[in-house]
Amino acid sequence: MNKRLKQCPVCNSNLEIVEYHCPNCDTSIKGRFGVGDFAAMTAAQQEFVKVFICCQGNIKEVEKMLKISYPTVKKNLAEVVAILCPQSKKEIPIHDSEDILSDIAEGNLSVEEAIARLKKKR
């Protein structure tokens, strides 16, 4: 089964769930259903949360499992916190220049995001 679509493939607007269907008994339930906070995360963020929980929050284990640096774990965690706990309004921590370069090399940060963070740091 395909993962749930989040956006319309035609106009890119957010989709909403309006029907659930049971293939076993052919029951359908129509209405407007929320998707929950976890659906707002990207697939990579969901995988991060899964690994983080399986490692019981042990950052060193998360680093090993995902083969990422400590600052990248903290950045990913801050992104997930921003989605799941928007009321906390915590900023994503700014990394040292070497950490930013490491994150770019690992594919966890775009060049544009890196430039923005370096400008913030000044």
N, C-alpha and C positions, 0 to 999 in steps of 0.2 A: 504494500500500500504506500502511496506517495505521502510525503510529509505534508502537513497542512499548509495551504497557500496563505500568505499574509497580505499580499497585494494583488490587485487586478492585473492580469497579464496584458490587458488592452490599454488601460489609462493610468495604471500604477497607483490608484487610490487604495486605501485600506479596505480589506474585505471584512464582512461580518458573517457570522454563522446564523443561518435562519432555519435550518432543518437538520435533525438527527434521524438516522434510519437504522433499524436493526435488520440485517440480512437474514437472520435466523427465523424470526416470526413475522417479518414484513411490517413491523410497527414503525410509523413515522411520527416525529414530534416536531411541530413547527412553532417558531417564535423568534425572538432575538436573544442570542446567547453570547455572553462575554467570553473572551478567549483566555483571560487570566494574564498575570504578570510574566510568567515564564514564556509565553508565546511572543512577547515583545523582544525577547533575546534572539540574537543570531544563532545559527547552528553552532558556531565556534564558541559562543558564550555558554550555550547549553552544555556543550561537551566539557568546558572548563568547570562549570558548576558540578557536573557529574563526577569528574576527577577529584575536585576539591572535597566533595562530600565523602567519596570513597576513601580518600586519604585522611579523613576526619579532621580536615582543616590544617594538617601539617604541611606548611609551605615547602619545606625541604623535599618532602615526598612528591608534592605537586610539581616542583622543579624537575625532579627525576622522571616522573611519569610523562610529562609533556615536553621534556627537554628544552625548557625555557629558563631564563634568568630570574632571580629574585625580584628585580624591579618589574619584570614583565608579569609575574604572578600578581604583584601588588596592583599594577595597572589594570589587569583583567578583573581582579577582585573589585577594584573601585568602580569599574564600568558596570559590573553586575549589581553592586550596591546602589548605584545611581538609578538603575532600572527598577529594582525591587523595593528600594527605600527612598523614593524621591524627596520625602520630607527631610532627609538627613542633609541634603544640599552640600555634601562633602565634595571638594574639588579633587580631581585626579592628581596625585602627587607629581610634581615636576622632577624628572630624572636628571642626573648628571649627564654631560655630553657623551661620555662613553656608553652609558646605559641607553641613551637615545639611539646611538649608532648601532648598538647590539640589537635593540628592538627593531630597527629598520632591517638589519641583516636577517633577522629571524622571521620577517614578514608580519610582525605584530604592530607595526607603525608605518604609516605612509610618510613620504618625504614632506608633504604639506603639513601633516600633523606635527612632525619633528620640528619644522621651521617655526610653527606657531608656538610650540612649547619653549623653544630656545628664545624666542622673542619675549615671551612671558617672563622668562627667568631674569632678563636684564634689569 
